[in-house]
Amino acid sequence: MKILVALVLVTLSINSFAGIKDKKAMRASEGAVTAAIAGVMNACGNAALEAKIDWSAWDSYDYDKLGGDKVKILGYIASLATSVTDEMATLCKDADYKAEIAKLTTLNFSGNKDQSYHYVDIAVEKEKTLNVKLNADGVSSWKTADILKAAWD
């Protein structure tokens, strides 16, 4: 009986620890995105710009199919999301894109429901919001710049 109780306690503490690791990875990604927003605002002239990450999709992914553990992938989201913000800042070297990106007040990041899709999906909503569906594995793509441009073309 003592062994069973000890096993249950160890299992519960490991599960609690994994939850904390997830939360730390998410907070680190959120912090990186918040810092990257300053670069967009500086390059594009946004009066105000906030970013939100909806983490709900990452709760439903099959991490075995993604080839990595959840904590690592949650950490990769920072790189993927900041690759989008970096591309936005680069696009602002063009006056036409700069004028459009400067209108944005909100960046909504979420996970793509199709975890097998390997690129970001980007759409502008009412000139004020950029909705970015990130690929589940968090791996950046060479297509991000083109996909971002296409949101306004």
N, C-alpha and C positions, 0 to 999 in steps of 0.2 A: 504494500500500500504506500509506504514512504517513497519508493522508487517512482510509482505512478504519479504521486503528488509533485515530486521534484521534476519529473518529465513535463508535466502540465505547466508548472511555473516557468521552466526554461523556455518552453514553446511560447507561452504568453509574453515573456520578456523579449524574446527574439522578434515576435510580431510587433510589439510596441516599438522596438528599436528600429525596425524596418520602416515603420510609419514616420518616425522622427527623421530618418535619412531622407525619405521622400520629401518631407516638408522642408528640410534644409536645402535640398537640391532645387525645389521650387522657388524658395525665397532667394537663393543665389541667382537663379535665372531671372526672376522679377527684378532684382537689383541691377543686373547687367543691362536689362532692357531699359529700365528707368535712366540709367547713366547714358545709354546710347541715344535716348530721346534728345538730350542736350545737343548732340551733334547735328541732328536733323533740324532742330530749332535754330541753331547757329547758321547752318548752311542754307536753310530754306526760308527763314524769317517768320516762322509760325509765332503768333502772339502767345498761344497756349497750346500745349500738346500733351495728352496723357495716354498711357498705354495700359491695357488690361490683358491679362492672360486668363482664359477660361480653361482650367485644367481637367474638366470633366471627361473629355475624350480619352485622356491617358489612363483613366481608371478602367476603361473597357478593352484596352489593347491586349493582344496575346503576345507577351514579351518573348516567348520562345520563338515565335515567327519573326520577330524583329532582330533576333540575333544578339541580344544584349539584355542586361538587367535594367529594371525600371529606374533605379537611382541614376545610373549612368545616362540613360536616355533623357531623363528629366533635366539633367545637367547640360546635355547637348542642345536643348531647346534655347538656351541663352545664345549659343553661337548661331543657330539658325535664325532666331528672331533678330539678332543684331546684324546678321548679314543682310536682312531686309532693310533695316534702318540705315545701314552703311550705303546700300544701293540708293536709297532715297536721297541721302546727302549728296551722293555723286550725281544723281539726276538733276539736282538743283543747280548744277553748273550750266544747265540749259535754261534760259529765261522762261520758256513756255512751261516746262515741267515745274520749275520753281514757283511760278504763279499758281499752279494747281495744287502742289504739295503744301504751299503756305496756307491754303484754305483749311487744311485738315486740323481738327481739334482732338480727334480720338483715333488710336490704333487698337483694334480688337484682334488679339491673337487667340486662336483656338486650334485644336487638333482636327485634322481631316478624319472624317468617319471611316473612310476607306484606308485602312492601315497599309495596304499594299501600294498606294499611290506615292510616288517618290519626289514630288515637287510641291511647291507651295501653290495655293490658289489665292488670288488677290482680287478684290473688288472694291470699288469706290461706291460709297452710299451717300447720296445727297450732298456731295462735294465736301462733307465735313468729317466723314468716317472712312477709314480704310480697314476693311475686314480681311484678315490674313489667316487662312487655314494652313497650318504647318503640317508637313509630312510627319507621320508618326515616329519615325526613327530619329528625327532631329538632325539628319545629315544635310548639310548645305549642298546646293546644286548650282552648276554653272548657268542654269536657265533662269535664276531668280531675277536678274536684271531685266531680261526680256519679258518675263511674266509681269513684273512691276510696271514696265512701260505700257504693256498692253492694257492695263487697267484704265489708262487715260486715252489710249488711241482708239 
